[in-house]
Amino acid sequence: MDVSLDGSTGGYAGRIEVLEGRSGRRFRSEAERARIAAESMMPGAKVADVARRHTVTRWQVYDWRKKLMAGALALPAETADAPMFAALVVEAKPAGPTPSPKRSGGAVRSGRIEMVVDGVTLRLASDIDEAHLTRLIRAIRAASR
């Protein structure tokens, strides 16, 4: 829209541009924010790449991740029910009776860790990477909500 003023008013004569439609701000639902945060927490995902793909800033994704881990954001039912994959090792049981280990005065190291998280029993090698164990626990907790 052009505005013209005659010389007698002495005001600003210039061009005014009116923008219609969506503004730069987008409203994202809680489910969408939770889904983006969960996507950024997947193994191998980079926050910057996820943020760029969804046209948000990295700090928003980090904020949503913090809220998701604190329980302030909840994953939608269809995302929470989606299968999550983790490495699984099935050990065959021996056919005969197993001899009990002989204990000498010290502790016996089995090389295995067994832990229960939200009703799920994990049996892991004792040398498991801390970051991998953390991702497993987070995935189990997210799936059990």
MARRO-98548 format. One record per residue (C-alpha): residue number from 1; residue in three letters; chain; x, y, z. Coordinates in Angstrom, 3 decimals. Each point is the difference from the previous one (the first is absolute). Layout:
<nodes>
<node num="NUM" residuo="ala" cadena="A" x="X" y="Y" z="Z"/>
...
</nodes>
This chain:
<nodes>
<node num="1" residuo="met" cadena="A" x="0.000" y="0.000" z="0.000"/>
<node num="2" residuo="asp" cadena="A" x="1.455" y="3.363" z="-0.979"/>
<node num="3" residuo="val" cadena="A" x="-0.738" y="3.085" z="2.056"/>
<node num="4" residuo="ser" cadena="A" x="0.459" y="3.442" z="-1.519"/>
<node num="5" residuo="leu" cadena="A" x="-0.114" y="3.193" z="1.962"/>
<node num="6" residuo="asp" cadena="A" x="-0.163" y="3.442" z="-1.491"/>
<node num="7" residuo="gly" cadena="A" x="2.720" y="2.435" z="0.919"/>
<node num="8" residuo="ser" cadena="A" x="-2.137" y="1.912" z="2.499"/>
<node num="9" residuo="thr" cadena="A" x="-0.171" y="-2.724" z="2.687"/>
<node num="10" residuo="gly" cadena="A" x="3.723" y="-0.449" z="0.523"/>
<node num="11" residuo="gly" cadena="A" x="-0.378" y="-3.661" z="1.090"/>
<node num="12" residuo="tyr" cadena="A" x="1.864" y="-3.070" z="-1.160"/>
<node num="13" residuo="ala" cadena="A" x="-0.752" y="-1.033" z="-3.556"/>
<node num="14" residuo="gly" cadena="A" x="1.099" y="-3.551" z="-0.621"/>
<node num="15" residuo="arg" cadena="A" x="-1.002" y="-3.498" z="-0.777"/>
<node num="16" residuo="ile" cadena="A" x="-1.894" y="-2.225" z="2.443"/>
<node num="17" residuo="glu" cadena="A" x="0.003" y="-3.743" z="-0.571"/>
<node num="18" residuo="val" cadena="A" x="-2.751" y="-2.117" z="1.525"/>
<node num="19" residuo="leu" cadena="A" x="0.815" y="-3.673" z="0.499"/>
<node num="20" residuo="glu" cadena="A" x="-2.821" y="-2.480" z="0.196"/>
<node num="21" residuo="gly" cadena="A" x="0.022" y="-3.649" z="0.948"/>
<node num="22" residuo="arg" cadena="A" x="2.041" y="-1.908" z="2.541"/>
<node num="23" residuo="ser" cadena="A" x="2.551" y="1.813" z="2.044"/>
<node num="24" residuo="gly" cadena="A" x="3.439" y="-1.445" z="0.652"/>
<node num="25" residuo="arg" cadena="A" x="-1.135" y="-1.520" z="3.291"/>
<node num="26" residuo="arg" cadena="A" x="-1.411" y="-3.476" z="-0.128"/>
<node num="27" residuo="phe" cadena="A" x="-2.020" y="-1.674" z="2.687"/>
<node num="28" residuo="arg" cadena="A" x="1.014" y="-3.603" z="0.555"/>
<node num="29" residuo="ser" cadena="A" x="-2.226" y="-2.316" z="1.967"/>
<node num="30" residuo="glu" cadena="A" x="1.323" y="-1.813" z="3.055"/>
<node num="31" residuo="ala" cadena="A" x="-0.098" y="-3.275" z="-1.936"/>
<node num="32" residuo="glu" cadena="A" x="2.056" y="1.461" z="-2.842"/>
<node num="33" residuo="arg" cadena="A" x="2.575" y="1.463" z="2.409"/>
<node num="34" residuo="ala" cadena="A" x="0.273" y="-3.355" z="1.800"/>
<node num="35" residuo="arg" cadena="A" x="0.386" y="-1.842" z="-3.306"/>
<node num="36" residuo="ile" cadena="A" x="2.795" y="2.363" z="-1.140"/>
<node num="37" residuo="ala" cadena="A" x="1.757" y="-0.323" z="3.377"/>
<node num="38" residuo="ala" cadena="A" x="-0.231" y="-3.807" z="-0.121"/>
<node num="39" residuo="glu" cadena="A" x="1.353" y="-0.002" z="-3.553"/>
<node num="40" residuo="ser" cadena="A" x="3.016" y="2.018" z="1.127"/>
<node num="41" residuo="met" cadena="A" x="0.720" y="-2.567" z="2.741"/>
<node num="42" residuo="met" cadena="A" x="0.216" y="-2.956" z="-2.382"/>
<node num="43" residuo="pro" cadena="A" x="3.450" y="-1.584" z="-0.351"/>
<node num="44" residuo="gly" cadena="A" x="2.065" y="1.800" z="-2.626"/>
<node num="45" residuo="ala" cadena="A" x="-2.364" y="2.988" z="-0.261"/>
<node num="46" residuo="lys" cadena="A" x="1.514" y="3.475" z="0.108"/>
<node num="47" residuo="val" cadena="A" x="-2.039" y="2.752" z="1.612"/>
<node num="48" residuo="ala" cadena="A" x="1.035" y="2.527" z="-2.652"/>
<node num="49" residuo="asp" cadena="A" x="-1.185" y="-2.292" z="-2.819"/>
<node num="50" residuo="val" cadena="A" x="-3.325" y="-0.727" z="1.707"/>
<node num="51" residuo="ala" cadena="A" x="-0.543" y="3.705" z="0.696"/>
<node num="52" residuo="arg" cadena="A" x="0.768" y="0.929" z="-3.598"/>
<node num="53" residuo="arg" cadena="A" x="-2.328" y="-2.714" z="-1.336"/>
<node num="54" residuo="his" cadena="A" x="-2.903" y="1.334" z="2.093"/>
<node num="55" residuo="thr" cadena="A" x="0.896" y="3.715" z="-0.459"/>
<node num="56" residuo="val" cadena="A" x="0.574" y="0.662" z="3.697"/>
<node num="57" residuo="thr" cadena="A" x="3.059" y="1.161" z="1.901"/>
<node num="58" residuo="arg" cadena="A" x="2.374" y="-2.284" z="1.876"/>
<node num="59" residuo="trp" cadena="A" x="-0.789" y="1.648" z="3.313"/>
<node num="60" residuo="gln" cadena="A" x="-3.700" y="-0.807" z="-0.482"/>
<node num="61" residuo="val" cadena="A" x="0.824" y="-3.671" z="-0.571"/>
<node num="62" residuo="tyr" cadena="A" x="2.255" y="-0.073" z="3.082"/>
<node num="63" residuo="asp" cadena="A" x="-2.762" y="1.632" z="2.061"/>
<node num="64" residuo="trp" cadena="A" x="-2.570" y="-2.534" z="-1.244"/>
<node num="65" residuo="arg" cadena="A" x="2.408" y="-2.866" z="0.751"/>
<node num="66" residuo="lys" cadena="A" x="0.446" y="1.254" z="3.567"/>
<node num="67" residuo="lys" cadena="A" x="-3.788" y="0.231" z="0.422"/>
<node num="68" residuo="leu" cadena="A" x="-0.488" y="-3.481" z="-1.506"/>
<node num="69" residuo="met" cadena="A" x="2.527" y="-1.544" z="2.403"/>
<node num="70" residuo="ala" cadena="A" x="-1.582" y="1.831" z="2.950"/>
<node num="71" residuo="gly" cadena="A" x="-3.448" y="-1.284" z="-0.958"/>
<node num="72" residuo="ala" cadena="A" x="-1.400" y="3.441" z="-0.904"/>
<node num="73" residuo="leu" cadena="A" x="-0.508" y="-1.147" z="-3.609"/>
<node num="74" residuo="ala" cadena="A" x="-1.688" y="-3.305" z="-0.736"/>
<node num="75" residuo="leu" cadena="A" x="0.499" y="-2.013" z="-3.149"/>
<node num="76" residuo="pro" cadena="A" x="-3.216" y="-0.582" z="-1.958"/>
<node num="77" residuo="ala" cadena="A" x="-1.450" y="-3.500" z="0.298"/>
<node num="78" residuo="glu" cadena="A" x="0.890" y="-0.955" z="-3.580"/>
<node num="79" residuo="thr" cadena="A" x="3.645" y="0.996" z="0.571"/>
<node num="80" residuo="ala" cadena="A" x="0.252" y="-1.595" z="3.432"/>
<node num="81" residuo="asp" cadena="A" x="-1.396" y="-3.284" z="-1.335"/>
<node num="82" residuo="ala" cadena="A" x="2.415" y="-0.053" z="-2.936"/>
<node num="83" residuo="pro" cadena="A" x="2.587" y="-2.754" z="0.352"/>
<node num="84" residuo="met" cadena="A" x="3.391" y="1.049" z="1.281"/>
<node num="85" residuo="phe" cadena="A" x="2.924" y="-2.210" z="-0.917"/>
<node num="86" residuo="ala" cadena="A" x="2.846" y="-1.016" z="2.248"/>
<node num="87" residuo="ala" cadena="A" x="2.643" y="-2.686" z="-0.277"/>
<node num="88" residuo="leu" cadena="A" x="-1.238" y="-3.281" z="1.438"/>
<node num="89" residuo="val" cadena="A" x="2.144" y="-3.025" z="0.781"/>
<node num="90" residuo="val" cadena="A" x="-1.722" y="-3.292" z="0.798"/>
<node num="91" residuo="glu" cadena="A" x="2.157" y="-2.542" z="1.751"/>
<node num="92" residuo="ala" cadena="A" x="-0.970" y="-3.651" z="-0.272"/>
<node num="93" residuo="lys" cadena="A" x="-0.412" y="-1.804" z="3.303"/>
<node num="94" residuo="pro" cadena="A" x="2.094" y="-3.131" z="0.426"/>
<node num="95" residuo="ala" cadena="A" x="-1.923" y="-3.272" z="-0.254"/>
<node num="96" residuo="gly" cadena="A" x="1.256" y="-1.477" z="3.257"/>
<node num="97" residuo="pro" cadena="A" x="0.151" y="1.365" z="3.509"/>
<node num="98" residuo="thr" cadena="A" x="2.394" y="2.854" z="0.405"/>
<node num="99" residuo="pro" cadena="A" x="2.719" y="-0.343" z="2.597"/>
<node num="100" residuo="ser" cadena="A" x="-0.019" y="2.725" z="2.585"/>
<node num="101" residuo="pro" cadena="A" x="3.095" y="2.182" z="-0.095"/>
<node num="102" residuo="lys" cadena="A" x="2.529" y="-0.690" z="2.675"/>
<node num="103" residuo="arg" cadena="A" x="0.631" y="2.989" z="2.141"/>
<node num="104" residuo="ser" cadena="A" x="3.381" y="0.801" z="1.311"/>
<node num="105" residuo="gly" cadena="A" x="0.152" y="2.564" z="2.780"/>
<node num="106" residuo="gly" cadena="A" x="-0.306" y="2.974" z="-2.445"/>
<node num="107" residuo="ala" cadena="A" x="-2.760" y="1.316" z="-2.227"/>
<node num="108" residuo="val" cadena="A" x="-0.783" y="-1.777" z="-3.257"/>
<node num="109" residuo="arg" cadena="A" x="-0.257" y="2.147" z="-3.099"/>
<node num="110" residuo="ser" cadena="A" x="-2.497" y="-1.218" z="-2.532"/>
<node num="111" residuo="gly" cadena="A" x="0.663" y="2.673" z="-2.601"/>
<node num="112" residuo="arg" cadena="A" x="-3.746" y="0.710" z="-0.235"/>
<node num="113" residuo="ile" cadena="A" x="-2.272" y="2.704" z="1.391"/>
<node num="114" residuo="glu" cadena="A" x="-3.657" y="-0.653" z="0.685"/>
<node num="115" residuo="met" cadena="A" x="-2.349" y="2.897" z="0.698"/>
<node num="116" residuo="val" cadena="A" x="-3.746" y="0.583" z="-0.030"/>
<node num="117" residuo="val" cadena="A" x="-1.309" y="3.268" z="-1.474"/>
<node num="118" residuo="asp" cadena="A" x="-3.780" y="0.605" z="0.070"/>
<node num="119" residuo="gly" cadena="A" x="-0.708" y="-3.741" z="0.064"/>
<node num="120" residuo="val" cadena="A" x="2.467" y="-0.828" z="-2.811"/>
<node num="121" residuo="thr" cadena="A" x="2.982" y="-2.173" z="0.921"/>
<node num="122" residuo="leu" cadena="A" x="3.270" y="0.892" z="-1.707"/>
<node num="123" residuo="arg" cadena="A" x="2.913" y="-2.435" z="-0.015"/>
<node num="124" residuo="leu" cadena="A" x="3.071" y="1.738" z="-1.342"/>
<node num="125" residuo="ala" cadena="A" x="3.730" y="-0.493" z="-0.303"/>
<node num="126" residuo="ser" cadena="A" x="1.870" y="1.722" z="2.812"/>
<node num="127" residuo="asp" cadena="A" x="2.098" y="1.981" z="-2.477"/>
<node num="128" residuo="ile" cadena="A" x="-3.016" y="1.714" z="-1.629"/>
<node num="129" residuo="asp" cadena="A" x="0.567" y="3.591" z="-1.073"/>
<node num="130" residuo="glu" cadena="A" x="-1.615" y="2.482" z="2.393"/>
<node num="131" residuo="ala" cadena="A" x="-1.579" y="2.015" z="-2.838"/>
<node num="132" residuo="his" cadena="A" x="-1.545" y="-3.152" z="-1.492"/>
<node num="133" residuo="leu" cadena="A" x="-1.374" y="-1.067" z="3.391"/>
<node num="134" residuo="thr" cadena="A" x="-1.478" y="3.479" z="0.514"/>
<node num="135" residuo="arg" cadena="A" x="-1.738" y="-0.153" z="-3.412"/>
<node num="136" residuo="leu" cadena="A" x="-1.429" y="-3.433" z="0.840"/>
<node num="137" residuo="ile" cadena="A" x="-1.405" y="1.169" z="3.333"/>
<node num="138" residuo="arg" cadena="A" x="-1.516" y="3.118" z="-1.590"/>
<node num="139" residuo="ala" cadena="A" x="-1.583" y="-2.068" z="-2.775"/>
<node num="140" residuo="ile" cadena="A" x="-1.539" y="-2.419" z="2.511"/>
<node num="141" residuo="arg" cadena="A" x="-1.353" y="2.833" z="2.132"/>
<node num="142" residuo="ala" cadena="A" x="-1.423" y="1.784" z="-3.057"/>
<node num="143" residuo="ala" cadena="A" x="-1.638" y="-3.210" z="-1.245"/>
<node num="144" residuo="ser" cadena="A" x="-1.559" y="-0.781" z="3.386"/>
<node num="145" residuo="arg" cadena="A" x="-1.792" y="3.363" z="0.295"/>
</nodes>
